[in-house]
Amino acid sequence: MKRYISLIIIVTMIVSLVVSISPAQEVKKFDVSDIIQYKALPKYSEAPELAEAVKKGELPPVEERLPKKPAVMMSKAMTDGPGVYGDVWRTVSGCPTAGWNWAAGVVGGWFGIEESMQEALVDTGMTWRLKNSEPGPSLATSWEWSKDGKTLTMHLIEGAKWSDGEPFTADDVLFTYYDCIIDPKVPSWQNAGTWTVGGEVAKLEKVDDYTIRWHFAKAFPVYLLWYMDYLNFSVAPAHILKKYHPRYNPQATYESFINCLPPNKLPPVVMGAWVPVYFEEDKALIMKRNPYYWRVDETGKQLPYIGEFYFKKTRSGLQRDLDLIAGTCDQTHLETPGMFSFVNEQARKPDAPFRIIPGKWTLTFALQMNLSLYQGVKSDRDRELRKLFRNLEFRKAVSYAIDRAGIAKALVPGPMLRPLPSGFPSGADYYDPKAVVSYSYNPTEAKKILASLGFKDTDKDGILNWTSGPLKGEDLTITVKVSEDQTASVDMVDALVPMFQKVGIKIVPKIYKATVNQAIDTSGEWEMSMARMDDLAAPYKVLTDLGPITPSSPNWHRAGPGDKRELLPFEKRIAEILEALKYERDYDKTQKLFSELQNLWTKNLYTIGIIEGIYNTAITKRFKNIPIGVPARYYQWFHSNVMQPCVWTPKDQQLPEFLPGVIVQYKKE
């Protein structure tokens, strides 16, 4: 009888999960013009606090703050139509805020902070809704290729202003490109390697204040449009940053430039919808609406509708899930498997303040091995481990040691997780199941391989020892770094410890703050790394990150000093495939190349997959204009995918702001 009751409970849990993650409604696709147009409207209006500031003479009239032809967000693509002003978007940031110089790779705190304040040339956040699956316009309103494909002319929004009222022009774009992205001394999110076409770094020309022209050595490098998006090419304010840059200020250093905008230097100058105005370390970050934001709705209302963003600062993203359930947070990505069952169960309650939006199989966790023989190698131990990692047989042993199905079952009962052999998740663009090679759980085979590599437990403590070379007699111990804000990755490493020990490998988790983890990635001073690899869901968008075609990519095989790097045999073919994909415009040929890439990746265990999951998101029920099927992560994160400035809340459901009536103001330097 007890067994029967237990079975009923288990079945009920699984059924509740299936109900909670039932298939999403079909995503409606649009033309770009259905979502955004650049045009003048007969009249404009603004939020009440901004109108009051205009009356007091603190701000120019809204017509003077907007461009001649603002970006008009079209009602056709809005689920609930034009909205009303007010409300606060409450959320959590589990990453330290290091500062506001994003063009120099400085982290604002993730969890939606960057998306709320940065703007780029193109918008890939809307791509999941577009019929042609290409980047949409943003600061660049349109563009055209020359007949020979070696020139790309882009037209910028004319008359848009930074949040301090200064004009946005082509000078900002050129500064971002030449003085940040391709300057080798600035640790920007991309580098000259990404922009190298036909052996030459792309040249950028200013035609006039609102027209730029790219020049390439090879025809139609269409992949670069995807690198003109958020973060990769978030445009920086030249009028603020030039005085800190060594190229324009002989007294400045690159270190002082990188750190010139610390988190307490408020408010920073932005092009995004919200501006940070309050920061208290480890407690809170508050953003207010940008008075000069350059997007409006079809009725002429200046966006955003929601006036304030409140970020509670914590050490872990898990807090976001807990606060959502408690009703003090308005949105979370369901990326922590240990919380899936609990959050889904809470969402099924009639009085739940939030709902769940079903996603795709794009939540990806994988183990990376550092394959570089030069970057971050400082000792015999580093050198010997890198040689070991480069041995395919050892990578097979590691894969055989991992009970992926066991991890999935332990984290979440039900159908939301499943084993991932390696490579792309099954919900990814261009995924080809026939191309995937698996090395599934087989600890006996793992032990055989390790023995064939010469490892023996010479001291009888259960851990294998090196039997030759400079590490002779030492335990086979490997450290695994993981970012503190990725709670699920921490859980994965903990699950791997006994599995690896079973085959004689000792792994030691090392948990770092997100900002420190990023610095360690760059330095190459790590052995293994556990991380989410959700960017593989849209591989074309991160093309140059997938293989050794820039000095800094892939993250697990960076080039050392002098760009020195010894590619593994299969990596040479991966590099050739990625170079071909840069210029390929035919879908069928693109699919064929990606299929070969997946086969090489999985066959050679370029990364060691752990599990994949359905990447759901949860959001408060009071928010309107949440597009049907909006993904937590696809071409971009949820905050860009949902088009935050268009989200609104009915008056009777709005919450009081933390800083009511405050408007963004700057002191003259």
ABEGO torsion letter per residue (X at the ends): XAAAAAAAAAAAAAAAAAAAABBBBBBBBBBAAAABBBBBBABBBBBAAAAAAAAAGABBBAAAABBABBBBBBAAABAAEBBBBEEBBBBBBABBBAEABAAAGBBAGEGGAAAAABBBABBAAAAAABAAGBBBBBABABBBBBAAGABBBBBBBBGBBBAAGBBBBAAAAAAAAAAAAABAABBBABBAAAABBGGBBBBBBBABAABBBBBBABBGBAAAAAAABBGAABBBBAAAAAAABAAABAABBAAAAAAABBAABOBBBBABABBBABBBBGABBBBBBBAABABBBAAGBBOBABABBBBBBBABAAAAAAAAAAGABABBBBABAAAAAAAAAAAABAABABBBBBBBBABBBBBBBBABAABGBABAAAAAAAAAAABAAAAAAAAAABBAAAAAAAABBEAABBBBAEEBBAABBGBBAAABBBBBBBAAAAAAAAAAAGBBBAAGAGBBBBABEAABGBBBBBBBBBBAABAAAAAAAAAAAAAAAAAGBBBBBBBBBAAAAAAAAAAGBBABBBBBBAAAABAAAAAAAABBABAAOBAABBBBBGGBBBBBAAAAAAAAAAAAAAABABAAAAAAAAAAAAAAAAAAGABBBABBBBBBBBBBAABBGBBBGBBABBABBAAAAAGAAABBBBAAABBBBABBGBBBBBBBX
